[in-house]
Amino acid sequence: MKSKTFLLSLCLLLLAAAGQTFAQLLAAPQVDAERRVTFKIQAPDAKDVRVINLSDSAAMGAKEYVLVKGADGVWSGVTNPCRPGFHYYELSIDGFRCSDPASQAYFGWGKWCSGLEVPGEGLDFYRAQNTPRGEVRFHWYFSKTTGALRKCLIYTPPDYDKNLTTRYPVLYLQHGAGESELGWTMQGKVNVILDNLIAAGKAKPMLIVMDNGYAAKAGAENPHRPRGEDNAFADLVVKELVPMIDANYRTLNDRNNRAIAGLSMGAGQALNIGLSNPDLFASVGAFSGGLWRFDINTSFNGLFKDAAKFNETYRLFWFGCGDLDGGFAGMQTFHNALEKQGIKHIWFPGPGSHEWQVWRQHIYEFAQVLFR
């Protein structure tokens, strides 16, 4: 018995040692005080290894970096200073594109990618603080719209399971093209942002529902990424998602306590759904999207022609964009047109490109005025 115990202990020690070595080989990219990133890739048989920046060139200092092979077979390199925030990247090993095994995987660009978080000053609003934590729950359901099993993510505020008689307003929050319902929590850190805001008394406790923006009709040409009329996401939200959330969670189920917002593609979806269903939504937010082409008299079925009616119908109409975004000029023009028309709204121009750092700032600002 003692010999068996000794052998078991020895095996556990060897496994632990092997695990430690494995972890060291796969050390995550390191960011220094000047926001330069050091990459180390174990690929002794490779002839060429590169880091490919999937964001704009300024995000990681260059579009790609060629790594140098050391005598130990490890390829390494240091980037130029990077912009603070979250950036997608991937590796090219002898021309084969792949994720970095040392990185957390994030679903973006229509596939699982590596992601890099570059810290910066003044960004505590999305860093976890020593405050009460909410939960992010997976809710699986069978959709009649798509004829398939789906899941949505639901953020519940810290006291949701304590104050069992309290009901909460609901924000339906959408991701961008090529991303998924995971984006707002994994890349966007929305749950951390809301925890911090609620703890500081800067935002009302709320539920946040995040579903996949692709809802393919039966027979869609591309069921994984349906476009146009093949994407029945609006029907899914109105006919299935809102009633399901109200039936299964303690919501304040009136239009004044229901909002919809999104980024990029999700901004367009939020505008189309929110502005077409005033009986369901009294607040709408659009982050970096959905407003590239606009006519005050015809867009959204002429909704903006009657300023008095619009202002009476919607409690909050909020939109923002980064000044390096290709759509910034269009959204600035939209703001000017609404201002001239007398449409009440909040326009939030700020620094940044078409990126998660901008959208983190957007949800931080939007949440503070939502349901107020």
N, C-alpha and C positions, 0 to 999 in steps of 0.2 A: 504493500500500500504506500509506504514511504517513497519507494523508487518511482511509482506512478505519479505521485504528487510532485516529486522533484522534476520528472520529465515534463509534466504539464506546466510547471512554473518556468522551466527553461524555454519551452516552446513559446509561452506568452512573452517572455523577455525578448526572444529573437524576433517575434512578430512586431513587438513594440519598437525595437531597434530598426527593423526594416521599414516600418511605417514612418519613423523619424527621418530616415535617409530619403525615403520617397518624397516626403514633404519638403525637405531641403532642396531636392532636385527640381521640384516644381514651385519654387519660391515665386510669389506674385511679383509683377513689376514694381519697382521701388521709385517713389517720387521724392526728390530732394527739396530743399528749402527754396530753390529758384524755379520750382515746378518743372524740372527736367526729369524725364523718366528713363530709368535703366531697365533694359530688357535682357534676359538671359534665356536662351533656348537650347535644350539638349537635343542635338541632331547631328551626331558625329559623322554620318555617312552622306550628309547633304552637301551640295555644291554651292547653293545660293539660298540665303535666308533673309527675308525682309519683313518689316512691320508695315502694314498698309493701313493708313488712316482713312476710315470710312466717313468721317465728318468733313467739314470744309478744311482747307489747308491750314488756316490759322489756328484751328482747334488744337492740333498737336504739333504746331510749328513747321510742318512740312507734310506733303502728301504721302511720302513713304520714307523709310529709313533702311539702308542696307547694313546688315549686321556683319560683324567680323568674327571669324572662327578662331578659337583659342586652341592651344596644344591639347587641352583636355576634351576637345570635341564640343565645347559649349560656345554657341554663337552669342555675341553680346553687342550692345550699342546704347548710346545715350541720345535722347532727343534734344531738340531745341526747347526753350521754355514753352510750356503749353498753357492754354487758356483754362482758368478754373472751371470745373464742372465735369459732366459726364460725357465721354467720347467713345464711340464704337471704333473697334479696330479688328484686324485679322492678320494672320501670318501668311506669307508666301514661302513655301519650302520647295525649291526647284520648280517653281511655277504652280505648285498645287496650293490653292487657297484653303485655309482651315482656321479654326479657332485656336487660341492659345490655351493649352491645357492647364496653365497656371491661373487662368482668369475665370471669374464667374461668367456663366453664359447668360446672355440676355436675348430675348427675341426681338430682332429689329432687322430692317431691310429684307423682310420676308424669310428670314432664316435665323438660326441661333448664332449669335456673334459674341466676340469678346468685348468687354467693356472696361473702361479705365476711369477712375474717379480722381480728379486733380483738385486738391483742397485750395482754398483761398481765404482771404480775410473778409470778415463781415458776412459770413454765410452760415451763421449759427441757426438760422431759421429752419434749415433742413437737417441739422445734426441732432441725434437723439439726446435728449436732456433727461435729468433725473426727475421725471414727472410721471403721473399715471399714464398707462399705455392703453390705447384702444386695441381692437382685434381686427384682423383681416380674415374673413371667412369665405370658404368656397361653397357656392350654392349650385348644385347640379339640378338640371331640369330637362324634361323632354319638350322640345319646341314643336308645336303644330305648324308653325310658319316654315321651318326648314325640314321637318320630319326627322330630326336627329337630336341626339343628346348633346347638351351644351352646359357650360358653366359660366357663372358670373362671380366676381369677387365683390364682397361687401365689407366696407369699413364700418365698424360700430364703435362709438366713442367710449371712453374709459368706464363710465358708469352704467353702460347699457345693461349689464347683468346684475346690477345692484338696485337701481331704481326701476323696479319692474312695473310700475304704473306710468312711467314717463314715456311720452311719445315724441318722435323726433322728425324734423324736416329731412328731405331726401334730395341729394344731388346725384344726378346721373352724369357720369364723367367718362368721356370717350378718348381713346388713343388715336394715333395717327396711322397713315398708310404703312403697310409692311410690319406693323407691330401688333400687339395682342392685348387682351384684357389684363395681362400681367404688367404692362408697361408703366401704369401710373404708380404702382407700388414698388416695383423693382428699380426702374430707372428714375421715376418721378419722386419717389419718397413721400407720396401724398399722405400716407398714414402718419409718418413722423411729423410732417408739417402741421397736420391737424392736431395731433397730440400737443405739440408745442403751443399752437394758437389757443386751443381750448384751455390749457393750463394757465396761460397768461390772461385769460378772459378777453381775448381779441377776436374770437370766433364763437358762434353758437354751436353747441354740440349737434352733430348731424350724422346721418347715414350717407355713405357714398357708395353708389352702385357702379361697377365697372364691368361691362360686357364686351364681347368681341364684336367689332364693328362690321364683320363680314357675316352675312346671314343669307346663304345661297338658297334660292328657290329650287324646287325639284327640277332637274334637267338643265341647270345652269351650265354654261360653256366651261367656266372655270369655278368649280364648287369651293376651292380653297381661297380664291380671291375674286369673288363675283363683282362685276361692274354694272353700272347703269341699272336697268330694270331687273337684272338678275339678282341684285342685292336687295333683299326685302327687310333690311334692318329697321327701317322706320315702322313698318307694320309690326315687327317683333316687339319694338319698344312700346308702342301704343296699345297693342292688343294683348300682349303676353307679359312683358317684363314689368311694367308699372302695376298691373293688377296682381301679379304674383308677389312682388315685394310688399305691397300693401296688405296682402293676405297672410304673409308669413313673418313680417317684422312689425314692430310697434312704430308705425309711421303716423305723421300728421298728413292725412291723405286728401288734402285740398290743394288747389293750384297755387295758393300763396306760399305754401310750404314745400313746393316741388320745383326743382331747377334742373336745367340740362346745359352742359358745357363740354368742350372738347378741344383738342389741338389738331391743327392741320386738317387732314381728312375728317377727323372727329369734330373740328370746328364747323365744317360744312354740314355735317350730320346734325349737330346741335342746333344750328340756325334753321335748317329745313324742318326739323321735327318740332323744335320749340316755337318757331314763328308760324307753323301751320296748325298747332294744337294749343291755342290759348286757354282752352278749357282744362288742360292738364298742367301747363307750365306758365308761371308768372315771371320767371327769371331765366335769362339766357346768357351764356358766355362763349366767346369765340377767341381762341388763342392761336394766333399766327395762321389763319386760314379762313376759307369760306367766303371771302369778300373781294376776290380779285377783280371781278367785273360787276359793276353796280350802276343801276339807274334809279334815281329817286322815285320815278313815276311807274316803273314797270317791275323792278326786282321784288321778289317775294310777293308776287301778285298785287303789287301796288300798296303793300301794307304801310309804307312810310309816307304816303301822300297825305294822310290825315294825322297830323302830329298830335292833336288833342286826343283822338281815339287811341293812338299807340301809347301815349303817356299814361292814359287811364288804365290800359290793359296790362302793361308790363311794369312790374315793380323795379326790375333791374335789367339793363341791357349793357353788357360789359364786353369790351374786346381790346386786345393788345397785340403787339408785335415787336420783335427785335429790330433795331435799326440797320442791322446787316442782312436781314432777311430779304429775299427777292420780292416778297409781297408787301414790303413796308410802305412803299409809295401808294399802292392801291388802297391800303387800309387807312392811311393818312387822308387820302382823298375822300374815302367813305366817311370818316369822322367830320371832315369839313362840310360835306353835303348834309349830314344829319344836324350839325350845329346850325347851319343856315336854315334848315327846315324847322328847327325848334323841337327836334326829337331828343328827349332826355336820355343820356347815356354816359358811360365812363369809358374814356379812351386812355389806354396805358401804353405809351411808347417807351421803350427802354433799350439798353445796350444788349447786343447779342445777335446770334444768327438763328437759323431754323434748328433749334437744339433744346435739349432737356433743361439746360440751365435757365433758359428763358421761361419755359413752361412751369418750372418749379416756382419761379418768381410770380408768374401769373396766378397760379392757384393760391399762393400765399396772399396776394393782394385781393383776389376775387372772394376768397372765403371770408375775409374780414368784413366785407360789406353785404354778403349774401344773407338772406333771411333777417335782415335788420329792419 
